Amino acid sequence: MLAPPRTVVRREAGLYALEQALQRRGFRHVAGADEAGRGACAGPLVAAAAILPEGKRGEIPGLADSKLLTAAARERVYQQVVAKALAWSVMIIPPTEVDARGLHVCNLAAMRRALASLTVRPDYVLTDGFPVDGLGAPGLAVWKGDRVAACVAAASVLAKVTRDRLMVELDSEFPLYGFAVHKGYITDDHTAALTKHGPCVEHRFSYVNVAAASGRGNRPPRARRPAERVMAAVPTLFDETASFDAAVTEPLLLPGAAEGTVGVASGEQPQPPASVVEDKAMEGEKR
């Protein structure tokens, strides 16, 4: 039996070309996944997944990598993604979990959980940068996927807007750090605030700069955390007995939350790798 011809998707073909090529091959529901907050030293890690409709119905004016959009443009695109997506979900991973399990482990588990929580089963999965196994569907990691595939860009906007809103809320609780401005990333102002006030419970104590500012850099991340803060018990990514429904949180007040899923991911365990189908070749930048 002859193998199907190789599909080449050129970068200049546009943001929707990769999904359209997959759909022509029979993969109708193409899901994209991305995260926000990997480089931040404070606040949660947020992962999102989205499936856009086929054809013109799935095209969203102004959709692009969230990092390339202004805050106002991201809000407009966010509303369009929520309104048009066949399915979408958002997972929120608290800094305590990042410290306990490690950033990369939490990142992969959060994207996996976001994809598993979609109400429409994906036929194919595109992830930004990192391959994610255990999805039960063929998938491909795409370098700079949020600039190449529309569904990944949509997930990027969902994750970024959700996280930015959370950081604005945290700014009112911890006004000494300027979270509403820098969103927990390492800026000169954030570094100065860390040096002057020390870290708060929303900082990631596994990060070198936060550990140094805590004055307890030679201790494990859990031992560096402020002892006076009592953390609420919530299900985690690695809690086998927890159900996802129990982890859904309401304080986010995200428009359209009823159509998607917003919560702290829970109950996901590593799965055997799914088969990977690669039926396209990207031209241009390689990882």
N, C-alpha and C positions, 0 to 999 in steps of 0.2 A: 504494500500500500504506500502510495506516495505521501510524503509529508505536505501539509498545507504550505502555500507560499509564504515567505517571510514578509511581515508588514513593517514598513519603515515609516515612522512618523517624524516629520521634520519640525524642529522647534519653531520655525517661522510660520507653521501652519495654524498657529493660534492655540488658545487655552482649551478649546473644546475638541481639538483634533484627536487626542489620544483616546478619550472616551468614545468618540464616534467610531474610531477604528476598532475598538473592542466590541462595540455594539454591532458593527457589521459582521463580526465574527460570532455573534450569537450571545454575547454577554450583555444582556439588557440592562441590568441593574449594577452599575459600577459605583462602588463606594470609595470615598477618599477619607483618609485619617491624618490628623496633624496635631501638634501640641503647641502650647504657649507657656513660657516661664522656665525653660531649661536653664537659661543663663542668669536668672534672678537669684539673689541670695536671701530673699524674703518672700513670703506669700506662697500660695499653693502652686502646684503643677496642674495644668488643665489640658486635657486631651478631648478631641471632638471627632465625630465622624458624620458624613453626610452622603446621601444619594440624591442626585438631581434627576429630574425627568429627562427623557430623550428629546432630542430635537430642539426646536425654538422655545418650547415651554420651559426648558431647563436653562436657558440663557439669562444671565443676570447682569444688567448694565453696571459697569464699574467694577465687576468682580476681578480681584487680583490678589496676589500675596498680601496678607494683612499688614506686613511690615512696610509695604510700599504705599499704603493708604493713610490719609489723615484720619484723626479720631472721628470727625464728623462723617467722612466717607465710609469708614468701617461700620458706624451705626446704621447708615442707610443700607449698606450691603447686607448687614446682619439681618435687618428686617425682611429683606427680599429673600434671603436664604431660608429663613424660618417659614415664610409664606409659601415658597415654591417647592421646597425640598420634598421628595417622596418620604424621606425619613431622615432624622438627625438625632444626635445624642451628644451629651457633654459629660465628662467625668472630671471630678475635682479631687485632687490628691493633696492632703494637708502636708505642711512641712515636717511634721513629726514622722510621717510615713516615709518621706524622702530621706530623712536622717536614718531611719531604722533599716530601710531596705536598699537604699542606694538610688541615685537619680535614674540611671539607665534601666534598672529593673522595674522601677515604678513607671517610667515612660512607656516601656513596651507593654506592661500589664494594663495600663490605663487605655492605650490605643486599642488593645485587644478587647477590653471590656466595652469601650465605646462602640466598636464594630459589632460585638455580640449583642448589644442592647438595641440595635436598630430594629424597628418594627417591620421593615422590609428586608428579606434575606438577600445579601449581596451575591451576585453571580461572579464578580471579580472585585479584587481589592487593590487599591493603590495607596501606598503609604509614603510619607515624606521622609526620605533619607534612610530609614531603618527597616529591614525586613521584619515582619511580625508573623510568627507561626501560630498554629492552633486555631485557625480561623474557619476551617471547614470549607474553604473556597480558594481557588487559585489566586495568587497575588503577586505583586511586583513592587519593590522599593524603588522609588524614583528620586534621583538626586535633584534637589530644589523642586520637588513635586508641586509646591504651592505656586510656582511660576510656570508650571508645565501643564497641569491637569486641573480642570475647573472644580471637580469634586474635592480635591485636596485643598485648593484655594478657599472653597466654601468652608471646609472644616477648619482651616487656619483662621478665618474670620470669626467663626463661632467660638473657638478657643480663646482668641485674643480679646474679643469684646467681653466675654464672660469673665476672664481673669482681670481685665482692667476695671470692671465694675466692682469686683471683689476687693481690689486694692484700694479703690476710692472709699469703700465701706470701712476697710481696715484703717485708713487714714484718720477717720473720726474717732476710732478707738485708741490709736497710737499716734497722736498728732506730732510727736517729736521727730519723726523720721521722714516726713514728706512723701509717704507712699502714693498719694494721689498724683504726684508729679512724675516720679521716676519709676513707679510701679514695682518697686523692689529690686530693680537692677542696680548694678554697682556704678554709681556716679560719684563725682567729687562731693556733692552735698550729702549723699547717703553715707559715704565713707566718713565724712566729718561728724555726722550725727551718731554713727556707730561708735566712733572714737570717744565722743563726748558722753553719750548716754549708755553705751553698752547695748547689746542686742535685746530685743523683746522676744516673747514666745513665738511670734510669727516668723522669726528668722530661721534660716537653715543652719543649724549648728555643726553640720558635717562639712560646711564650706570653710576654707582656710581663713578667709578674712573675718568671718563671724566667730570662728573658734578663737582667733587671736584677740578680737574685741571683747570676748567673754572673760578673758583672763584665765581660762581653764582649757587651753588648747591641747594639753597633753592627756585629756580625758576623753572617753567615748562621747559621741554626740548626745546621747540620752543624759549623761551625767553633767553636761554643760548647761542643760536647760534650767530656767529659773524654777526653784523649788516651790515658790509660793503660789504658782499658777496651777490650778486643778483642771486638767484637760477633760473634756466630756468624752465619755466612752462611745465611740462610733465604730461600726464595722469597717474593716480594712480590706485592702486588695487581697490579703493572704489569709483571711479568716474563713475557714472552711464551713463554719456553722452559720455564718451570717447570710442573710438574704439581701438582695439588692434593694428590694422595696423598702426595707427598714432603714436604708441609708439615704433615701431621697430627702433632700433638704429644701425648705421653703424660703428661707431668708433672702435668696438671691433675687426674687421678684423679677425674673426674666420674662419679657413678653413672649408669648407663645410657648411657655414651658409645658403646657398640657400636651402639645403635639410632639414634643421631644422628650428627652430624659435628662434631668439635671440631678446630680447627686455625688456622693462619695462612693467610688467604685468598691465593690466587695465581692468576695467569694470566688475570685478567679485564680485558677491554678495553672501552671505550665502544662501545655498540651503537646502531643507529638507533632512534628512539623507537617504542615499541609503541603500537598504537591504544588510546585511552582510552575506556572506556565509563562514563558517569555515569548511573546509573539510580536515584539516590536523592537526597533533599535533607535535609540535617541541619538541625534547628531548634536554636536556642540559640546558643552561642558560635561565632563565626566567627574565622578566622585574620586 
